[in-house]
Amino acid sequence: MNPALRFGIIGCGVIGPTHAEAIASISDAELVAVSDRDLPRAEKLASRYGATAHADMDEMLARERLDVVCICTPSGYHGQHACAAMRAGAHVIVEKPMEITKEALDEMLEVQRETGVKMAVISQHRFDPASERVHALVEEGAFGRLVLGNAHIPWWRSQAYYDSGAWRGTRGLDGGGILMNQAIHSIDLLAWLMGPVHSIKAYTDTLVHRMETEDVAVCALRFKNGALGTIAATTGAYPGVTTRVEIFGDGGSAIIENDQLGYLHLRREDEVEAGAYGGAPGGKQSTSDTEGSTAADPSAVNTTSHGLQIADMVRAIREDGTPILDGEHARHAVEIILGVYESAQTGKEVLL
Ligand SMILES: NC(=O)c1ccc[n+]([C@@H]2O[C@H](COP(=O)([O-])OP(=O)(O)OC[C@H]3O[C@@H](n4cnc5c(N)ncnc54)[C@H](O)[C@@H]3O)[C@@H](O)[C@H]2O)c1
């Protein structure tokens, strides 16, 4: 039997420990080293898993013979850090967003091609049972002609959250506000379920927080398949309310609320079809409880879905396959968000 894959983590702040816990839950993976330029942070995490702590990530990459490196640093460093790890011969698992500029996305994919390693980008909600079920139904055509897809993210982040790290809410390192940092999860899901986005018209603003980037955004989308959609998102909705991803077609409707299947109704399962005015109830009804969700608490990240995504990378390495969410597929969510920013700034429709 092969020895377990040797994992390292760069960045031991809020999300680094989630990766450590997820790695520890996988029998074919071992956390051997972590790095943070704040050494006590790295030491604290390392001591929990019997790993080695490094202040310098290059030293970790040179010494530890790592198979896989998780990039958990501020978003605007993802490209630089992932490229360093790939050039050191490691596969990489990059936190969302993959990066914050098109140039950096291109460079990461270029280095991946040159080095021949694998890259996965975290979008853990693709691995939630509700998302997987709705996606499988979309693939079967169960929703018929898709007509409308919406993502609603009325979240709350306090000023103290934005002040808790110098990079938060900055253009240079967060790459944006609510959209690039928080709503990207739902935007990725929306485009995974509805198909790629063709064009965007948007408004953004900063209404509640002292920060460089947007804390509220709305946009209208046209998908490549002709369906329409919306994104409405904010971190200024106290106390943080239900996240919804809604898919509507002439064959059925599904609503994912706080990562659970809140509503599902398929025409093909109706004994009596809805009449001219619709209104057939009988779908699975919803709950609007946000307790324990990231709508109000950034650290309430469920480790299970990270574990499933990291296990998927382990599978891809062992089978010499491709991770479910590789860099080529992950870049679209960032491109949508960059398109929203461009439309809000120019007042024009942006074609992707
Ligand atoms: N998937 C999710 O649900 C989720 C949740 C939270 C954060 N994230 C993403 O994870 C990333 C990190 O976010 P966070 O909230 O953990 O940030 P954080 O500020 O809490 O942690 C980042 C850590 O990186 C360290 N760091 C910075 N530069 C470094 C370098 N050159 N070498 C080593 N360490 C370095 C910092 O010292 C800090 O400890 C962001 O891209 C964010 O979008 C994802």
The ligand as an SDF file (V2000), in Angstrom:
LIG
                    3D

 44 48  0  0  0  0  0  0  0  0999 V2000
  -14.1140   28.2300    1.5990 N   0  0  0  0  0  0  0  0  0  0  0  0
  -14.5210   29.0120    2.5840 C   0  0  0  0  0  0  0  0  0  0  0  0
  -15.6380   28.8580    3.0980 O   0  0  0  0  0  0  0  0  0  0  0  0
  -13.6000   30.0940    3.1010 C   0  0  0  0  0  0  0  0  0  0  0  0
  -13.8330   30.6580    4.3740 C   0  0  0  0  0  0  0  0  0  0  0  0
  -12.9410   31.6300    4.8320 C   0  0  0  0  0  0  0  0  0  0  0  0
  -11.8860   32.0530    4.0200 C   0  0  0  0  0  0  0  0  0  0  0  0
  -11.7190   31.5100    2.7740 N   0  0  0  0  0  0  0  0  0  0  0  0
  -10.6090   31.9710    1.8830 C   0  0  0  0  0  0  0  0  0  0  0  0
   -9.3790   31.5920    2.4980 O   0  0  0  0  0  0  0  0  0  0  0  0
   -8.3900   32.6060    2.2840 C   0  0  0  0  0  0  0  0  0  0  0  0
   -7.8380   33.0450    3.6360 C   0  0  0  0  0  0  0  0  0  0  0  0
   -8.8870   33.6300    4.3940 O   0  0  0  0  0  0  0  0  0  0  0  0
   -8.8180   33.6850    5.9960 P   0  0  0  0  0  0  0  0  0  0  0  0
  -10.1180   34.2370    6.4210 O   0  0  0  0  0  0  0  0  0  0  0  0
   -8.3400   32.3950    6.5240 O   0  0  0  0  0  0  0  0  0  0  0  0
   -7.6720   34.8070    6.1640 O   0  0  0  0  0  0  0  0  0  0  0  0
   -6.7890   35.0910    7.4720 P   0  0  0  0  0  0  0  0  0  0  0  0
   -6.2910   36.4970    7.3410 O   0  0  0  0  0  0  0  0  0  0  0  0
   -7.5330   34.6780    8.6870 O   0  0  0  0  0  0  0  0  0  0  0  0
   -5.5790   34.0690    7.2770 O   0  0  0  0  0  0  0  0  0  0  0  0
   -4.5960   34.2230    6.2650 C   0  0  0  0  0  0  0  0  0  0  0  0
   -3.2680   33.7800    6.8370 C   0  0  0  0  0  0  0  0  0  0  0  0
   -2.2780   33.8000    5.8040 O   0  0  0  0  0  0  0  0  0  0  0  0
   -1.0600   34.2060    6.3820 C   0  0  0  0  0  0  0  0  0  0  0  0
   -0.1330   34.6430    5.3330 N   0  0  0  0  0  0  0  0  0  0  0  0
   -0.1850   35.7640    4.5860 C   0  0  0  0  0  0  0  0  0  0  0  0
    0.8620   35.7660    3.7290 N   0  0  0  0  0  0  0  0  0  0  0  0
    1.5750   34.6410    3.9450 C   0  0  0  0  0  0  0  0  0  0  0  0
    2.7670   34.0990    3.3760 C   0  0  0  0  0  0  0  0  0  0  0  0
    3.4310   34.7190    2.4000 N   0  0  0  0  0  0  0  0  0  0  0  0
    3.2120   32.9140    3.8320 N   0  0  0  0  0  0  0  0  0  0  0  0
    2.5560   32.2740    4.8270 C   0  0  0  0  0  0  0  0  0  0  0  0
    1.4230   32.7570    5.4130 N   0  0  0  0  0  0  0  0  0  0  0  0
    0.9480   33.9260    4.9630 C   0  0  0  0  0  0  0  0  0  0  0  0
   -1.4700   35.3080    7.3610 C   0  0  0  0  0  0  0  0  0  0  0  0
   -0.4700   35.5440    8.3450 O   0  0  0  0  0  0  0  0  0  0  0  0
   -2.7600   34.7100    7.9460 C   0  0  0  0  0  0  0  0  0  0  0  0
   -2.5090   33.9510    9.1170 O   0  0  0  0  0  0  0  0  0  0  0  0
   -9.0730   33.7200    1.5020 C   0  0  0  0  0  0  0  0  0  0  0  0
   -8.7760   33.5850    0.1310 O   0  0  0  0  0  0  0  0  0  0  0  0
  -10.5610   33.4850    1.7440 C   0  0  0  0  0  0  0  0  0  0  0  0
  -11.3680   33.9000    0.6420 O   0  0  0  0  0  0  0  0  0  0  0  0
  -12.5470   30.5340    2.3130 C   0  0  0  0  0  0  0  0  0  0  0  0
  1  2  1  0
  2  3  2  0
  2  4  1  0
  4  5  1  0
  4 44  2  0
  5  6  2  0
  6  7  1  0
  7  8  2  0
  8  9  1  0
  8 44  1  0
  9 10  1  0
  9 42  1  0
 10 11  1  0
 11 12  1  0
 11 40  1  0
 12 13  1  0
 13 14  1  0
 14 15  2  0
 14 16  1  0
 14 17  1  0
 17 18  1  0
 18 19  2  0
 18 20  1  0
 18 21  1  0
 21 22  1  0
 22 23  1  0
 23 24  1  0
 23 38  1  0
 24 25  1  0
 25 26  1  0
 25 36  1  0
 26 27  1  0
 26 35  1  0
 27 28  2  0
 28 29  1  0
 29 30  1  0
 29 35  2  0
 30 31  1  0
 30 32  2  0
 32 33  1  0
 33 34  2  0
 34 35  1  0
 36 37  1  0
 36 38  1  0
 38 39  1  0
 40 41  1  0
 40 42  1  0
 42 43  1  0
M  CHG  2   8   1  16  -1
M  END
$$$$
